[in-house]
Amino acid sequence: MSLLLLTGCSRSPKEQLAYQHAEEQYQINQRNAQAYQQRGEVDGRIDLASGRLRD
């Protein structure tokens, strides 16, 4: 039993690939969400008429 806990459950190659893809997609989504929030903070300060930042 302790050996199973140390090594974990083995995944098939397809499961490993799916898990890796999910992890990578999660990281991409996190970066995109942060970039979107930063753009929103800046966009909210832009005067649409002049294109300049508001104070």
C-alpha positions, 0 to 999 in steps of 0.5 A: 500500500505504501508503495502505491502512495509513493509512486501514485497511480500510473496513467496511460500515455493518453491520460498523461497527455490529456493531463499535460494539455489541461495543465498547459491550457490552465496556465494559458487561461491564467495569463490571458485573464491577467492580461485582460484585467490589465487591459481593462484597467488601462482601457477604463482610463482612456478618454475615447474622444481623445485617446489619452489617459484620464487622470 
